[in-house]
Amino acid sequence: MTYKLSQITKDIGLNFQSNDIDIDGIHTLSEATHTQLSFFNSEKYLDQLPQTKAAAVLIEEKYAELLPSTTVALITDEPYLKLALASKFFAHKLESKGGHPGMGEGCDIDKRVRFGENVTLGDNVTILAGCYVGDNVTVGSGTLLHPNVTLYHHTEIGAECIIHSGTVIGCDGYGFAHTKMGEHVKIYQNGNAVVEDDVEIGANCTIDRAVFGTTYIRKGTKLDNLIQIAHNCDVGEHTLCAAQVGLAGSTTLGRNVVMGGQSGTAGHLEIGAFATIAGKGGVTKSLEGGKTYAGFPAIDHKMWLRMQAKMAGLIKRKK
């Protein structure tokens, strides 16, 4: 889908007085191409402004001079809100009509499975009753979908995966911009979700598609039941997550991370490879790999044990 920049700016209520250009998507400052729109709403990304290749950027006037001469500055005091309004242009158009998938050899598909258009299945794929496989989805060879799994449009599933009942992959992430009056405007989630090879996902898990780009579940990862992976997360290879783990948006886990039951993270942080988060641990900042953490906020496990022992001792003395 391609739109004239003048059409987009008119629809979202901005003045545009430059040479018109074609826009085919929205991305971050660092990833946007010369045919994409971007936005700037946080000073922590200030160093990305001079390097961006975006065709145009939604930006406050005081920062506009930092953009390259090749990038059009779209001046607004609400860049994030204008982003939300513009995102609707590039949302996938949902239709109820389905199609017949392209299938490899040896597939076993229940007649009560519903497919969108342009679905591709590898060899020996098994899909049980009640599943929905949306537009432009690919499923790798040897993968098993248990009953009532839902794969939203443009989701990619690798080979030899097992996905248990009730799991939803590629649903919209929780993204909203807010007006000055406190109203919430949807940011359309126009990325996708990719599950690599040899991943097992338990029952009733939700893995959100990215706002832009991709949410990744890397190869060999095993997820328990009732897990929430938010938009733009990157879950490293061979990670283990016990039941009720929750990852906020743009969390990155290194390989072989272990997360105990009901543990969770704040967004936009990294947990290093081979780290372990004990059950109910709350990660509020990036953590070094190769260590075990516990508590809220999560700290070194041995320190947490000492703190618990000291508190118990204080209580006993008071009695």
C-alpha positions in Angstrom: 0.0 0.0 0.0 1.4 3.4 -1.1 0.0 6.8 -0.3 1.0 10.3 -1.1 2.5 12.2 1.8 0.0 15.0 1.1 -2.9 12.6 1.5 -1.6 11.3 4.9 -0.9 14.8 6.3 -4.3 16.1 5.2 -6.1 13.2 6.9 -4.2 13.6 10.2 -4.6 17.4 10.3 -1.1 18.7 9.4 0.1 21.3 6.9 2.3 20.0 4.1 4.1 22.4 1.8 6.9 20.4 0.1 7.4 18.2 -2.9 5.0 15.3 -2.7 6.4 11.8 -2.2 5.1 8.3 -2.0 5.0 6.6 1.5 4.6 2.9 1.8 5.0 2.4 5.6 6.0 3.6 9.0 9.1 2.6 11.0 11.4 3.8 13.7 14.0 6.5 13.1 16.8 4.0 12.8 15.0 1.5 10.6 12.9 3.8 8.3 13.8 3.9 4.6 13.5 6.7 2.1 9.9 5.6 1.4 8.7 5.5 5.0 7.3 7.9 7.6 8.8 8.0 11.1 8.4 10.0 14.3 10.4 11.5 17.2 8.9 11.9 20.7 11.7 11.1 23.1 15.1 12.8 23.7 16.7 9.4 24.3 16.6 9.0 20.5 18.1 12.4 19.8 21.3 10.9 18.3 19.2 9.1 15.7 17.8 12.2 14.1 20.8 13.2 12.0 21.3 9.6 10.7 17.7 8.7 9.9 16.9 7.8 6.3 13.1 8.4 6.7 11.3 10.2 4.0 9.5 12.3 6.6 9.4 12.6 10.4 6.7 13.7 12.7 8.5 16.1 15.0 8.3 19.1 17.3 9.7 22.3 15.7 12.5 22.7 18.2 14.1 19.5 17.0 13.4 19.8 13.2 16.8 21.3 12.4 18.6 18.1 13.5 17.0 16.1 10.6 19.0 15.5 7.4 18.2 17.8 4.5 16.7 14.8 2.6 14.1 14.2 5.3 10.8 16.2 5.4 10.0 17.6 8.9 6.3 17.3 9.6 5.9 19.9 12.5 3.5 19.0 15.3 3.4 19.3 19.1 1.8 15.8 19.2 4.1 13.5 17.1 3.0 10.3 18.9 -0.7 11.1 18.4 -0.2 11.9 14.8 1.7 8.6 14.4 -1.3 6.8 15.7 -3.6 8.5 13.2 -1.2 7.8 10.3 -0.8 4.1 11.3 -4.3 3.3 10.2 -3.3 3.9 6.5 -1.1 0.9 6.6 -3.2 -1.5 8.6 -3.9 -4.9 6.9 -7.4 -5.0 5.5 -9.3 -7.8 7.1 -11.9 -9.8 5.1 -14.0 -12.7 6.0 -13.5 -14.6 2.8 -10.9 -17.4 2.9 -8.7 -19.3 0.5 -7.1 -22.7 0.0 -3.6 -23.0 1.3 -0.6 -24.1 -0.6 0.4 -27.4 1.0 3.4 -29.6 1.0 3.2 -33.4 1.1 1.7 -35.4 3.9 -0.4 -32.6 5.6 -3.3 -33.6 7.9 -5.8 -30.7 8.1 -9.1 -31.0 9.9 -12.1 -29.9 7.8 -13.0 -27.4 10.5 -9.9 -25.3 10.0 -10.4 -21.9 8.4 -7.7 -20.3 6.2 -7.2 -16.8 4.9 -5.6 -16.0 1.6 -2.0 -16.8 0.5 -1.4 -19.3 3.3 1.7 -21.6 2.8 2.1 -24.9 4.7 5.2 -27.1 4.6 5.3 -30.9 4.5 3.6 -33.0 7.2 1.9 -30.1 8.9 -1.0 -31.1 11.2 -3.7 -28.7 12.1 -6.6 -29.8 14.3 -10.2 -28.6 14.6 -11.1 -25.0 15.2 -7.8 -23.4 14.2 -7.7 -20.1 12.2 -4.7 -19.4 9.9 -4.9 -15.9 8.6 -3.8 -14.2 5.4 -0.1 -14.6 4.3 0.8 -17.0 7.1 3.5 -19.6 6.7 3.8 -22.8 8.7 6.9 -24.8 8.5 7.2 -28.6 7.9 6.3 -31.0 10.8 4.5 -28.3 12.9 1.5 -29.3 14.9 -1.3 -26.9 15.8 -3.6 -28.2 18.5 -7.4 -27.3 18.4 -8.4 -23.6 18.4 -5.0 -22.0 17.8 -5.2 -18.7 16.0 -2.5 -17.3 13.8 -3.2 -13.7 12.7 -2.2 -12.4 9.3 1.5 -12.4 8.2 2.6 -14.6 11.1 5.5 -17.0 10.4 5.8 -20.3 12.2 8.9 -22.4 11.8 9.5 -26.2 11.3 8.8 -28.8 14.0 6.9 -26.5 16.3 4.1 -27.5 18.7 1.5 -24.9 19.6 -1.2 -25.9 22.1 -4.9 -25.1 22.3 -6.2 -21.6 22.7 -2.9 -19.8 21.9 -3.1 -16.7 19.8 0.0 -15.5 17.8 0.1 -12.2 15.9 -2.7 -10.4 17.8 -2.4 -6.6 18.2 0.0 -5.2 20.8 -1.3 -2.9 23.5 -0.5 0.4 21.9 -2.4 3.7 22.2 -1.6 7.4 21.9 -3.4 9.8 24.2 -5.0 13.1 23.4 -4.8 16.2 25.6 -8.3 15.4 26.8 -7.2 11.9 27.9 -8.8 10.0 25.0 -7.0 6.9 23.8 -6.2 6.6 20.0 -5.2 3.2 18.6 -1.8 2.7 17.1 -2.3 0.1 14.4 0.2 -2.7 14.9 1.5 -3.2 11.4 4.5 -5.5 12.1 4.3 -9.3 12.5 5.3 -12.2 14.7 7.8 -14.9 13.9 8.2 -18.2 15.7 11.4 -20.0 14.7 12.0 -23.7 14.4 11.6 -26.3 17.3 9.6 -24.0 19.5 6.8 -25.3 21.8 4.1 -22.9 23.0 1.7 -23.9 25.8 -2.0 -23.5 26.0 -3.7 -20.0 26.1 -0.5 -18.0 25.4 -0.6 -14.7 23.6 2.2 -13.4 21.4 1.6 -9.9 20.1 2.7 -8.7 16.6 5.1 -5.8 16.5 4.1 -2.2 16.0 6.7 -2.1 13.3 9.2 -4.8 12.4 8.9 -8.2 14.1 8.2 -9.9 17.5 10.6 -12.9 17.7 10.4 -16.2 19.5 13.8 -17.7 18.6 14.5 -21.4 17.9 14.3 -24.0 20.6 12.4 -21.9 23.0 9.8 -23.5 25.2 6.9 -21.6 26.7 4.5 -22.9 29.4 0.8 -22.1 29.5 -0.7 -18.7 30.0 2.2 -16.5 28.9 2.0 -13.0 27.5 4.7 -11.8 25.1 4.1 -8.1 24.2 4.8 -6.3 20.9 8.4 -6.1 19.6 9.8 -8.5 22.2 12.8 -10.7 21.1 12.9 -14.0 23.1 16.3 -15.6 22.6 17.1 -19.1 21.5 16.4 -22.0 23.9 14.7 -19.8 26.5 12.4 -21.4 29.1 9.4 -19.6 30.5 7.2 -21.1 33.2 3.4 -20.4 33.5 2.1 -16.8 33.7 5.3 -15.1 32.7 4.7 -11.6 31.2 7.0 -9.6 29.0 6.3 -6.0 28.4 6.9 -4.4 25.0 10.4 -4.4 23.4 11.9 -6.7 26.0 14.9 -8.6 24.7 16.0 -11.9 26.3 19.4 -13.5 25.5 19.7 -17.2 24.7 18.9 -19.8 27.4 17.2 -17.3 29.8 15.0 -19.1 32.4 12.0 -17.3 33.8 10.1 -18.8 36.8 6.4 -18.8 37.1 4.6 -15.4 37.4 7.8 -13.5 36.8 7.7 -10.5 34.5 9.6 -7.6 33.0 9.1 -3.9 32.4 9.5 -2.8 28.8 12.5 -1.7 26.7 15.1 -3.7 28.7 17.5 -6.6 28.1 18.2 -9.7 30.1 21.5 -11.3 29.3 22.1 -14.8 28.1 21.9 -17.7 30.7 20.2 -15.5 33.3 17.6 -16.9 35.6 14.7 -15.0 37.0 13.1 -16.7 40.0 9.3 -17.2 40.3 7.4 -13.9 40.8 10.6 -11.9 40.1 9.9 -8.4 38.7 12.6 -7.1 36.3 12.6 -3.3 36.2 16.0 -2.7 34.5 18.3 -4.5 32.2 20.2 -7.4 33.9 23.6 -9.0 33.2 23.6 -12.6 31.9 24.8 -15.7 33.7 23.3 -14.8 37.1 20.2 -15.7 39.1 17.8 -12.9 40.2 14.8 -12.8 42.6 12.4 -10.4 44.2 10.8 -7.1 43.2 12.6 -5.2 41.9 14.7 -8.2 40.9 18.2 -8.3 42.4 21.0 -10.9 42.8 19.4 -14.0 44.3 21.9 -14.4 47.1 21.4 -10.8 48.2 17.6 -11.3 48.1 18.0 -14.4 50.4 20.1 -12.4 52.9 17.5 -9.6 52.9 14.7 -12.1 53.6 16.7 -13.6 56.5 17.4 -10.1 58.0 13.8 -9.1 57.8 12.7 -12.4 59.4 15.3 -11.8 62.2 13.9 -8.2 62.8 10.4 -9.5 63.2 11.5 -12.2 65.6 13.3 -9.7 67.8 10.3 -7.4 67.9 8.2 -10.3 69.3 
